[in-house]
């Protein structure tokens, strides 16, 4: 499984807008992808999520910082770096997260579940940022 995980890591770290089809070598045709905003099944739906990411953000990229592999189960810790296209242009942001992967016998991803704090993204958005920071302060009182 290590060689399959190495390939998955390399694919995510080198993914580009023109190379979204490289995901075909990572995901099974009926794979499921879940994150705080999406719950989709099928390779074309997963590719669409990544196409939308490239259409919405400047220079989005992943850096895998840790990996744990146990049989067909894998957990990847990552940094996601990006800039917004419509505001705060040129200002890089970073969100930390993790991906739980379940691989089939051929080493393709059957289930990909991302864990990250969506409030971190909201904090960076105009208008929403002030509201989420205020809510966080209120929750600590």
Number of C-alpha atoms within 10 A of each C-alpha: 18 14 9 16 24 11 15 19 19 14 18 17 15 12 18 17 14 9 11 18 16 16 19 14 15 22 24 19 16 16 21 21 22 17 14 11 9 14 13 17 16 15 19 15 17 24 17 13 16 18 17 11 16 19 13 14 16 18 18 21 18 22 17 17 13 10 16 13 14 10 11 18 16 19 19 19 18 19 16 16 17 20 18 18 15 9 11 13 11 12 11 13 16 15 15 16 16 19 20 18 21 21 22 15 10 10 20 22 28 21 21 21 18 20 15 16 12 12 14 16 15 16 15 17 16 11 10 14 16 14 14 18 16 11 11 12 10 9 8 6 5
